[in-house]
Amino acid sequence: MELFINNLILLSVTSSIFIVLTHLVYSLSKDRYTAKWKYYIWLILAIRLLIPLDISIKSLSLNVPTFQGSISKDEVSINENLSNESLNHPLGNLTSMPDSNLKNTSNQTFENTTHKEEISKTEKTKVVKTLTPHQIAFIIWLSGILAFMGIDIIKYCIFKRKLTRWSLSIKNGQYNEVLSDSLNKMKINNTVNLYVSKAVYTPMLAGIIKPSIYIPHENYSLEELEIIIKHELIHYKRHDLLYKLLLMLVKDVHWFNPFVHFMAVEANKDLELICDEEVVKNKDFEYRERYSKLLLDSASAAKSQVHLATGIFGGVKTIKRRFVNILNVRQYKKGYKFTAGIALLLIISNLFVSCGEKVGISPQPGETNNTVTRDLWDLPEEDEDLAQRMALRSYGADMPVLVYASDKIAIVSAYWGIAVYDLVKERLSRVVDLISINMSHTQGDFCRIVSVNKEGTHIIIKRMFKDPKNPVPTYLYDIEKDKLEITQQEEFEEYSDNIYSDDNKEVQNLLKDTVWGSFNYNFAKIGPDKWIGLKYDISEWYDMRSLYLYVFDNGNVSKKQIFSKYNDLPPWPTEAEIIEKHLSHIKGGKRYEDHIAFEGLTEEEVMKNFRKGNEWTYIETDDGMEKYKKKISNYDVIIGVNAYTDTDTNETILRIRVNN
């Protein structure tokens, strides 16, 4: 979509230049050259304008940049009622999941934070649903085509209906003989009918499928009629009605371009000039005078131009130009050199000019914008709490993955969300909470896809499998603006092509002297001999603070800790720590890392055992799971508690899930 709109605009601009150039050359040479050469230029331009595709030779083409940086989106705001349960407490879904699944995703299934702390306290969230600028442009362009084309079709249908109703076949035998003789002289084998019609004010040729000649009355002399029929048959023989149809389509497709409308007007004038030249070819001055008088009489009776029909239309300047052209007995030059020259330039422009890479006009990571007091690539203050929570998250069933990297930024995706790291200033710049929008699953039926455009400016987050009964929106994240929105866009025109899996030969050769199996799945090539990999470096922390980006640059290796800003924070309490230190009031049972098993007790008795004497503050019950809160090491820790029966061991399990 984006590439198509860019190509359409580039084509319209370059064609406008050629329209102006053609008209300028003609204006300077019209007293010496025929209009035929211009006719062919308009034809070539019209055909090209109806193919708004890039036909350039990429390896040789000059790239015209398209700007992207600060994208201003037309936004349509909608209020969607999102319940607290769906936004803030995804724990409710746990009871419907198999227990084996829960054991493998202990940190993934009980995550109930929102992207902002403020959102978690509200009952209604304003979700901004937007279309990309190129999608909006496409809709406007398509709407314009339908409107202009619809108007043209309606006008033509009205004219044809009127023409059919008020037209009669010529009964005058002499008129029909003139028509028959003219067809024979011009070697036209097809049948062309002659009608008299009250619907027309000037002689014309009309009818795309079966062209016919229409005259307003039967008062013409045989000599005048012969000239009229010859004029219209020249239009017929040259297929000028199809030429007019082509011009109408081009004008409708490029309705937004005034130069194309100008070209259509000029091309219609040229049709008449060329036809005049053919009518008076090799004729004496007296014949030319009679022809001019006939044109003048017809022009004085003409009222308005008719769609897809020839006729005497145009202003005083047009009629005057035709008279000069008709009465000039000297031979005009063909001007085919002009046709060849301009056509060659047009071909070159189409083969060697194309839309290039987007030019960002906003600050890049590591750079500052002098028009603001704060670096746009600083981590927003309102995201500090979310970034801190991410840093303290434990390992999940799925490791984080490097989804994009350049020499400026690296983007990491995991069950907890997305982190954008500024490689220039070596700091965390952006974080996106995927749990709050129900996009945390990295496998299974609810698996989500995180894709980044080639420029590393926007991210699409969507479900891999669509469920019509339970639709989940697709999201677009603008990295610079730190803006997450619902979108209709499902994919980008171009994606990054520098991500390689760890079984790639170049990657394996890069890591031949390294324990490469500890790296997380994939690597990014950001230079001829420069690579980036993602790796857990567990030494002091057993959470996301152990996540490092390793940069391999011409044999040199450096590492950058993604969440280094939060190294001084104490670790977030785990299920095992909660069970060991903060559930001491529970009597009996066998204690494990994430649950306590009881024998001989019912599920209700186990829950009563937990509730009795505990120091946790009750919050709510959601789908059978009770939620409690307690401050531990200055963290507001929320746990989910429920009881179920393990049919394999016949034990009653008190399950604990920690949210951070």
DOLO-51136 format. One record per residue (C-alpha): residue in one letter; x, y, z. Coordinates in steps of 0.1 Angstrom, whole numbers, padded with zeros to 4 digits, always signed. Last residue first. Layout:
BEGIN
AXYZ;...
This chain:
BEGIN
N+0054-0085+0392;N+0026-0111+0396;V+0031-0142+0417;R+0011-0174+0413;I+0004-0197+0442;R-0014-0231+0439;L-0028-0249+0469;I-0030-0285+0456;T-0053-0312+0470;E-0036-0346+0466;N-0050-0376+0448;T-0016-0381+0432;D-0027-0384+0396;T-0061-0367+0400;D-0045-0335+0414;T-0074-0317+0431;Y-0077-0279+0429;A-0071-0249+0451;N-0067-0213+0442;V-0044-0184+0450;G-0033-0154+0429;I-0005-0132+0442;I+0000-0095+0442;V+0033-0079+0454;D+0034-0042+0460;Y+0071-0039+0462;N+0089-0020+0490;S+0108-0052+0500;I+0074-0070+0504;K+0041-0051+0505;K+0011-0075+0504;K-0018-0081+0480;Y-0042-0109+0475;K-0062-0123+0446;E-0085-0153+0448;M-0089-0175+0418;G-0123-0191+0412;D-0130-0171+0380;D-0118-0138+0395;T-0120-0133+0433;E-0111-0099+0446;I-0085-0078+0465;Y-0078-0096+0498;T-0050-0081+0519;W-0023-0107+0529;E-0013-0112+0565;N-0028-0147+0567;G-0044-0159+0600;K-0070-0182+0584;R-0073-0176+0547;F-0048-0203+0537;N-0063-0230+0558;K-0098-0219+0546;M-0086-0224+0510;V-0073-0260+0519;E-0106-0268+0536;E-0125-0256+0505;E-0104-0278+0482;T-0110-0308+0504;L-0083-0322+0527;G-0070-0357+0531;E-0036-0350+0517;F-0022-0315+0511;A+0002-0302+0485;I+0017-0267+0486;H+0025-0249+0454;D+0051-0229+0434;E+0085-0241+0445;Y+0072-0270+0466;R+0059-0273+0502;K+0043-0305+0515;G+0013-0298+0536;G+0008-0289+0572;K-0003-0256+0587;I-0004-0224+0568;H+0007-0194+0589;S+0042-0195+0574;L+0029-0182+0541;H+0053-0153+0537;K+0087-0168+0541;E+0088-0202+0524;I+0057-0200+0501;I+0065-0165+0491;E+0102-0173+0485;A+0092-0203+0463;E+0067-0182+0444;T+0093-0156+0437;P+0098-0123+0454;W+0111-0096+0430;P+0149-0091+0433;P+0163-0062+0452;L+0169-0031+0430;D+0204-0018+0426;N+0208-0033+0391;Y+0178-0013+0377;K+0195+0009+0352;S+0214-0021+0338;F+0182-0034+0321;I+0196-0041+0286;Q+0231-0050+0297;K+0255-0043+0268;K+0282-0067+0258;S+0314-0062+0238;V+0332-0086+0215;N+0360-0077+0191;G+0367-0100+0161;N+0357-0075+0135;D+0327-0063+0156;F+0307-0088+0176;V+0281-0070+0198;Y+0266-0091+0226;L+0232-0078+0239;Y+0227-0088+0275;L+0198-0102+0296;S+0209-0109+0332;R+0187-0080+0344;M+0158-0101+0331;D+0157-0122+0363;Y+0181-0146+0380;W+0206-0119+0388;E+0243-0121+0399;S+0260-0143+0374;I+0235-0153+0348;D+0246-0139+0314;Y+0214-0146+0293;K+0221-0139+0257;L+0210-0118+0227;G+0232-0115+0196;I+0245-0086+0175;W+0267-0089+0145;K+0294-0067+0127;D+0317-0079+0100;P+0300-0064+0069;G+0276-0045+0092;I+0243-0049+0112;K+0239-0087+0110;A+0213-0097+0135;F+0214-0129+0155;N+0188-0155+0165;Y+0178-0183+0189;N+0188-0169+0223;F+0225-0174+0229;S+0236-0201+0254;G+0242-0225+0226;W+0269-0202+0213;V+0295-0213+0239;T+0320-0192+0221;D+0351-0200+0200;K+0330-0211+0169;L+0306-0182+0175;L+0312-0162+0143;N+0315-0195+0123;Q+0281-0206+0137;V+0266-0173+0128;E+0280-0174+0093;K+0267-0210+0089;N+0232-0201+0100;D+0220-0226+0127;D+0216-0197+0152;S+0189-0181+0131;Y+0195-0150+0111;I+0180-0115+0112;N+0193-0091+0085;D+0162-0089+0062;S+0142-0062+0080;Y+0107-0060+0067;E+0092-0043+0037;E+0056-0034+0028;F+0045-0038+0063;E+0018-0061+0076;E-0017-0064+0091;Q-0027-0027+0091;Q-0062-0022+0104;T-0048-0007+0136;I-0053-0005+0173;E-0028+0019+0188;L+0004+0019+0209;K+0023+0052+0209;D+0058+0057+0222;K+0061+0086+0196;E+0095+0074+0183;I+0086+0037+0185;D+0051+0039+0169;Y+0034+0007+0179;L+0007-0008+0157;Y-0018-0032+0173;T-0040-0059+0158;P-0073-0064+0175;V-0084-0097+0191;P-0115-0114+0177;N-0133-0141+0198;K-0157-0158+0175;P-0137-0149+0144;D-0106-0165+0159;K-0075-0154+0140;F-0043-0175+0145;M-0009-0157+0145;R-0023-0129+0168;K-0010-0094+0161;I+0017-0070+0171;I+0030-0046+0144;I+0060-0025+0152;H+0071+0008+0137;T+0103+0028+0133;G+0129+0001+0126;E+0134+0012+0090;K+0126-0023+0076;N+0094-0026+0095;V+0092-0047+0127;S+0071-0078+0133;V+0058-0093+0166;I+0036-0123+0162;R+0013-0136+0188;C+0005-0172+0199;F-0030-0176+0214;D-0035-0211+0199;G-0001-0222+0212;Q+0032-0203+0213;T+0046-0169+0223;H+0017-0159+0245;S+0019-0123+0259;M-0005-0105+0235;N-0035-0101+0258;I-0033-0063+0257;S-0021-0060+0293;I+0005-0087+0288;L+0021-0070+0258;D+0036-0041+0278;V+0058-0019+0256;V+0091-0005+0267;R+0112+0022+0250;S+0147+0038+0254;L+0169+0014+0274;R+0204+0027+0275;E+0237+0023+0257;K+0239+0058+0242;V+0245+0046+0207;L+0230+0011+0211;D+0196+0025+0222;Y+0176-0005+0234;V+0139-0010+0226;A+0122-0035+0249;I+0090-0054+0240;G+0066-0072+0263;W+0065-0097+0292;Y+0064-0128+0270;A+0095-0116+0252;S+0105-0093+0223;V+0138-0075+0220;I+0145-0045+0197;A+0180-0033+0190;I+0188+0003+0181;K+0214+0024+0163;D+0237+0001+0142;S+0206-0018+0133;A+0187-0046+0151;Y+0152-0062+0150;V+0134-0091+0165;L+0159-0103+0190;V+0141-0130+0210;P+0134-0133+0248;M+0133-0169+0261;D+0102-0189+0263;A+0090-0209+0294;G+0096-0178+0314;Y+0126-0165+0332;S+0118-0142+0361;R+0106-0106+0358;L+0126-0080+0377;A+0137-0060+0346;M+0102-0060+0333;R+0088-0046+0365;Q+0114-0018+0364;A+0105-0010+0328;L+0068-0008+0337;D+0076+0016+0366;E+0098+0038+0345;D+0072+0040+0317;E+0056+0072+0329;E+0090+0089+0329;P+0094+0082+0291;L+0127+0064+0283;D+0148+0091+0266;W+0148+0089+0228;L+0130+0122+0223;D+0159+0139+0241;R+0143+0165+0264;T+0144+0203+0260;V+0128+0202+0225;T+0138+0220+0193;N+0174+0208+0195;N+0163+0172+0187;T+0188+0148+0201;E+0207+0118+0187;G+0213+0084+0202;P+0184+0069+0186;Q+0175+0089+0155;P+0159+0123+0157;S+0130+0129+0133;I+0132+0136+0096;G+0137+0100+0086;V+0143+0095+0049;K+0125+0066+0035;E+0144+0045+0010;G+0139+0051-0027;C+0109+0056-0049;S+0120+0052-0085;V+0138+0070-0113;F+0158+0050-0139;L+0133+0032-0160;N+0104+0057-0158;S+0126+0088-0163;I+0144+0071-0192;I+0112+0062-0209;L+0098+0097-0205;L+0130+0112-0218;L+0129+0090-0248;A+0092+0099-0254;I+0102+0136-0252;G+0129+0131-0279;A+0110+0108-0302;T+0078+0130-0302;F+0098+0162-0307;K+0117+0145-0336;Y+0083+0135-0350;G+0075+0172-0356;K+0056+0166-0388;K+0063+0199-0404;Y+0034+0220-0415;Q+0027+0225-0453;R+0016+0259-0464;V-0021+0265-0470;N-0028+0281-0436;L-0066+0285-0437;I-0073+0253-0416;N-0047+0260-0389;V-0056+0296-0385;F-0093+0286-0384;R-0086+0259-0358;R-0067+0284-0336;K-0096+0308-0337;I-0120+0280-0327;T-0098+0272-0297;K-0093+0308-0287;V-0131+0315-0289;G-0139+0286-0266;G-0143+0249-0272;F-0167+0225-0288;I-0175+0215-0324;G-0181+0178-0321;T-0166+0144-0312;A-0183+0123-0285;L-0172+0106-0253;H-0189+0131-0230;V-0206+0160-0246;Q-0192+0196-0246;S-0217+0224-0241;K-0238+0247-0262;A-0229+0244-0299;A-0250+0266-0323;S-0223+0292-0328;A-0197+0265-0332;S-0217+0248-0360;D-0219+0280-0380;L-0182+0287-0375;L-0172+0252-0384;L-0192+0254-0416;K-0176+0288-0424;S-0142+0272-0419;Y-0150+0244-0442;R-0162+0268-0469;E-0130+0288-0465;R-0108+0257-0467;Y-0125+0247-0499;E-0118+0282-0514;F-0082+0280-0503;D-0075+0248-0522;K-0075+0212-0508;N-0044+0189-0506;K-0053+0181-0469;V-0083+0201-0459;V-0101+0172-0440;E-0068+0156-0427;E-0057+0189-0412;D-0091+0195-0396;C-0089+0160-0380;I-0055+0168-0366;L-0068+0200-0351;E-0099+0183-0338;L-0079+0156-0320;D-0055+0182-0307;K-0083+0200-0289;N-0092+0168-0271;A-0055+0163-0262;E-0054+0198-0247;V-0084+0192-0225;A-0071+0159-0213;M-0036+0173-0207;F-0051+0201-0185;H-0070+0175-0165;V-0036+0157-0161;F-0020+0190-0150;P-0047+0196-0124;N-0037+0163-0105;F-0062+0151-0079;W-0084+0134-0105;H-0055+0112-0115;V-0076+0080-0119;D-0106+0100-0133;K-0085+0120-0157;V-0067+0089-0169;L-0101+0072-0175;M-0114+0102-0194;L-0083+0103-0216;L-0086+0066-0224;L-0123+0072-0234;K-0113+0101-0256;Y-0087+0079-0274;L-0114+0052-0278;L-0136+0079-0294;D-0107+0090-0316;H-0105+0056-0333;R-0085+0072-0362;K-0110+0058-0387;Y-0140+0071-0367;H-0125+0106-0362;I-0117+0107-0400;L-0153+0095-0405;E-0166+0125-0386;H-0147+0150-0407;K-0156+0133-0440;I-0193+0132-0429;I-0193+0169-0422;I-0175+0178-0454;E-0199+0157-0475;L-0228+0172-0457;E-0216+0207-0466;E-0213+0198-0502;L-0248+0181-0501;S-0263+0212-0487;Y-0272+0210-0450;N-0308+0216-0440;E-0313+0181-0426;H-0310+0189-0389;P-0289+0184-0358;I-0265+0158-0373;Y-0255+0125-0357;I-0229+0101-0370;S-0227+0066-0355;P-0201+0047-0335;K-0211+0011-0325;I-0193+0002-0293;I-0181+0036-0281;G-0211+0056-0295;A-0209+0092-0308;L-0197+0111-0339;M-0208+0146-0340;P-0226+0173-0360;T-0236+0203-0338;Y-0266+0211-0317;V-0274+0175-0306;A-0305+0160-0288;K-0329+0170-0317;S-0313+0142-0337;V-0307+0133-0374;Y-0290+0100-0378;L-0263+0085-0400;N-0252+0049-0395;V-0216+0037-0400;T-0213+0002-0414;N-0178-0012-0415;N-0158-0014-0447;I-0141+0020-0445;K-0120+0026-0476;M-0121+0064-0472;K-0136+0068-0507;N-0160+0039-0501;L-0172+0053-0468;S-0176+0088-0483;D-0197+0074-0512;S-0220+0056-0488;L-0225+0087-0467;V-0231+0109-0497;E-0256+0083-0510;N-0274+0083-0476;Y-0278+0121-0477;Q-0292+0119-0513;G-0317+0093-0502;N-0331+0114-0473;K-0346+0090-0449;I-0319+0096-0422;S-0325+0074-0392;L-0341+0091-0363;S-0327+0104-0329;W-0346+0119-0300;R-0349+0089-0277;T-0315+0073-0285;L-0297+0106-0280;K-0314+0113-0247;R-0305+0079-0234;K-0270+0083-0247;F-0266+0117-0230;I-0280+0105-0197;C-0257+0074-0198;Y-0227+0096-0206;K-0234+0120-0177;I-0239+0091-0153;I-0207+0074-0164;D-0187+0106-0160;I-0202+0113-0126;G-0194+0078-0114;M-0159+0080-0128;F-0153+0112-0108;A-0168+0098-0076;L-0153+0063-0078;I-0119+0077-0086;G-0121+0102-0058;S-0131+0074-0033;L-0101+0054-0045;W-0077+0084-0039;I-0093+0091-0005;I-0090+0055+0006;F-0054+0052-0007;A-0044+0084+0011;I-0059+0071+0044;Q-0040+0038+0039;H-0008+0058+0032;P-0013+0079+0063;T-0017+0047+0084;L-0052+0040+0097;T-0060+0046+0133;K-0079+0032+0163;V-0071+0051+0195;V-0081+0031+0225;K-0095+0051+0254;T-0096+0029+0284;K-0125+0026+0307;E-0125+0012+0342;T-0095+0031+0353;K-0068+0022+0379;S-0047+0000+0357;I-0046+0027+0331;E-0028+0051+0355;E-0001+0025+0362;K+0007+0024+0325;H+0012-0005+0301;T-0010-0026+0324;T+0000-0053+0349;N-0018-0086+0352;E+0008-0113+0346;F-0002-0147+0359;T+0002-0169+0329;Q+0037-0161+0319;N+0056-0165+0351;S+0045-0200+0359;T+0044-0210+0323;N+0055-0246+0325;K+0036-0255+0356;L+0005-0237+0342;N+0005-0259+0311;S+0006-0290+0331;D-0024-0277+0351;P-0045-0275+0320;M-0061-0240+0315;S-0096-0231+0325;T-0086-0220+0359;L-0059-0197+0346;N-0081-0174+0325;G-0092-0154+0355;L-0056-0146+0362;P-0058-0121+0333;H-0065-0095+0359;N-0057-0059+0349;L-0071-0055+0314;S-0097-0082+0311;E-0109-0081+0347;N-0109-0043+0348;S-0134-0043+0320;L-0126-0028+0287;N-0154-0006+0275;E-0141+0007+0242;N-0141+0044+0235;I-0132+0053+0200;S-0108+0079+0186;V-0103+0081+0149;E-0068+0093+0142;D-0054+0108+0110;K-0018+0100+0116;S+0011+0125+0114;I+0042+0106+0107;S+0072+0123+0121;G+0100+0105+0102;Q+0085+0091+0070;F+0097+0111+0040;T+0100+0094+0006;P+0133+0097-0010;V+0136+0097-0049;N+0160+0069-0057;L+0180+0071-0090;S+0177+0038-0107;L+0204+0015-0119;S+0200-0015-0097;K+0163-0010-0094;I+0155-0009-0131;S+0123+0011-0129;I+0089-0002-0137;D+0073+0010-0105;L+0035+0008-0109;P+0009+0034-0115;I-0002+0019-0149;L-0030+0042-0161;L-0005+0071-0161;R+0017+0052-0186;I-0011+0048-0211;A-0021+0085-0208;L+0016+0096-0212;I+0021+0076-0243;L-0012+0089-0259;W-0004+0125-0249;I+0030+0122-0266;Y+0013+0107-0296;Y-0011+0136-0300;K+0017+0161-0295;W+0035+0148-0326;K+0002+0152-0345;A-0002+0189-0337;T+0016+0199-0369;Y+0047+0220-0367;R+0057+0255-0379;D+0033+0279-0362;K+0029+0256-0332;S+0066+0257-0324;L+0070+0277-0292;S+0036+0267-0278;Y+0043+0231-0287;V+0075+0230-0268;L+0059+0245-0237;H+0029+0221-0239;T+0052+0191-0241;L+0074+0204-0212;V+0043+0211-0190;I+0029+0177-0197;F+0063+0161-0191;I+0067+0178-0157;S+0032+0167-0148;S+0041+0131-0157;T+0070+0132-0133;V+0047+0144-0105;S+0019+0119-0112;L+0043+0090-0114;L+0060+0100-0081;I+0026+0103-0064;L+0014+0069-0078;N+0047+0053-0069;N+0045+0066-0033;I+0009+0054-0031;F+0019+0019-0043;L+0049+0016-0020;E+0027+0024+0010;M+0000+0000+0000;
